Amino acid sequence: MRRDIHSIVGDRIREERKRAGLTMEKLAELAGISTSFIAYIETKGKKASLETIEKIAGALRIPVADLFRTVPGPQKDHVYDAARNFAQLIRDKSRDEIRAALSVAKTTLSTISGTVGKRKSTKK
């Protein structure tokens, strides 16, 4: 059964709000709309205008398109989620802090890849 676009957007707003660690009250404050309206959107009681969706996306610091994402691609789901989680971690950091975090991530991934590669070659 095909879901209504308004329920999809409401669900995505709720998911992104929770991922960002925001309450409905805080999201409403950041977006400049009422808490009850956020609740109505998330529970499919109200249809949000594109202007309101843009305000909410801005408050969540995500692209508007993310709120319309319905089904991620097969191999992209975990990568997308990891990227979103990392983006939330560096959300309010300075340029230097972001560079440092990326450097740590690259080093960590390189170390993990090397360790996994060694394990695979020793199992043969």
PLY file of the C-alpha trace (Angstrom):
ply
format ascii 1.0
element vertex 124
property float x
property float y
property float z
element edge 123
property int vertex1
property int vertex2
end_header
0.00 0.00 0.00
1.33 3.40 -0.95
1.75 5.87 1.90
0.57 9.45 1.77
3.44 11.93 1.22
2.33 13.94 4.27
2.69 10.91 6.54
6.12 10.17 5.04
7.26 13.74 5.68
5.81 13.66 9.21
7.65 10.42 9.97
10.90 11.77 8.53
10.61 14.98 10.59
10.15 12.91 13.74
13.12 10.65 12.85
15.40 13.59 12.10
14.27 15.49 15.21
15.05 12.50 17.41
18.35 11.89 15.63
19.28 15.51 16.34
18.33 15.06 19.98
15.67 17.76 19.84
12.34 17.91 21.62
9.26 19.02 19.72
9.41 22.25 21.73
13.02 22.97 20.74
12.40 22.15 17.07
9.33 24.40 17.07
11.35 27.22 18.62
14.19 26.83 16.08
11.74 26.66 13.17
9.61 29.55 14.42
6.38 27.57 14.52
4.21 26.24 17.34
4.90 23.02 19.20
1.36 21.84 18.55
1.87 22.31 14.82
5.04 20.17 14.93
3.04 17.52 16.82
0.25 17.66 14.25
2.71 17.33 11.36
4.52 14.40 12.98
1.28 12.58 13.72
-0.19 13.36 10.28
-2.91 15.60 11.63
-1.83 18.58 9.56
-0.34 19.03 6.14
2.70 21.28 6.22
3.30 23.84 3.49
6.57 23.78 1.61
7.53 26.97 3.44
7.00 25.24 6.80
8.90 22.16 5.66
11.77 24.44 4.61
11.77 26.08 8.06
11.82 22.69 9.77
14.63 21.40 7.55
16.59 24.56 8.30
16.07 24.09 12.03
17.23 20.47 11.70
20.14 21.62 9.53
19.38 19.13 6.81
18.48 19.50 3.13
14.74 19.77 2.47
15.04 16.74 0.18
15.95 14.57 3.18
12.43 15.00 4.50
11.02 13.48 1.32
13.36 10.48 1.27
11.18 7.39 1.36
13.26 4.33 0.71
17.05 4.44 0.64
19.00 2.49 -1.95
19.99 -1.07 -0.99
23.67 -0.48 -0.18
23.34 3.18 0.67
21.16 2.94 3.76
23.91 2.25 6.30
26.28 4.70 4.62
23.60 7.38 4.59
22.81 6.78 8.27
26.50 6.89 9.22
27.00 10.12 7.30
23.96 11.69 8.96
25.19 10.61 12.40
28.66 12.03 11.73
27.13 15.26 10.46
25.17 15.58 13.71
28.36 15.05 15.73
30.17 17.90 13.99
27.08 20.10 13.63
28.17 23.08 15.71
31.94 22.63 15.52
34.48 25.07 14.11
36.23 24.48 10.80
39.39 23.33 12.63
37.42 20.94 14.84
35.71 19.48 11.76
39.07 18.98 10.03
40.42 17.26 13.15
37.36 14.99 13.37
37.70 14.03 9.70
41.39 13.30 10.20
40.60 11.04 13.17
37.88 9.29 11.16
40.24 8.71 8.21
42.96 7.35 10.49
40.48 5.12 12.29
39.06 3.75 9.05
42.55 3.13 7.70
43.46 1.24 10.86
40.23 -0.77 10.76
40.72 -1.61 7.08
44.30 -2.74 7.75
43.20 -4.92 10.65
40.35 -6.49 8.69
42.65 -7.07 5.70
45.22 -8.84 7.90
42.53 -11.06 9.46
41.26 -12.10 6.03
44.74 -12.94 4.73
45.62 -15.04 7.82
42.42 -17.08 7.56
43.32 -18.49 4.12
0 1
1 2
2 3
3 4
4 5
5 6
6 7
7 8
8 9
9 10
10 11
11 12
12 13
13 14
14 15
15 16
16 17
17 18
18 19
19 20
20 21
21 22
22 23
23 24
24 25
25 26
26 27
27 28
28 29
29 30
30 31
31 32
32 33
33 34
34 35
35 36
36 37
37 38
38 39
39 40
40 41
41 42
42 43
43 44
44 45
45 46
46 47
47 48
48 49
49 50
50 51
51 52
52 53
53 54
54 55
55 56
56 57
57 58
58 59
59 60
60 61
61 62
62 63
63 64
64 65
65 66
66 67
67 68
68 69
69 70
70 71
71 72
72 73
73 74
74 75
75 76
76 77
77 78
78 79
79 80
80 81
81 82
82 83
83 84
84 85
85 86
86 87
87 88
88 89
89 90
90 91
91 92
92 93
93 94
94 95
95 96
96 97
97 98
98 99
99 100
100 101
101 102
102 103
103 104
104 105
105 106
106 107
107 108
108 109
109 110
110 111
111 112
112 113
113 114
114 115
115 116
116 117
117 118
118 119
119 120
120 121
121 122
122 123
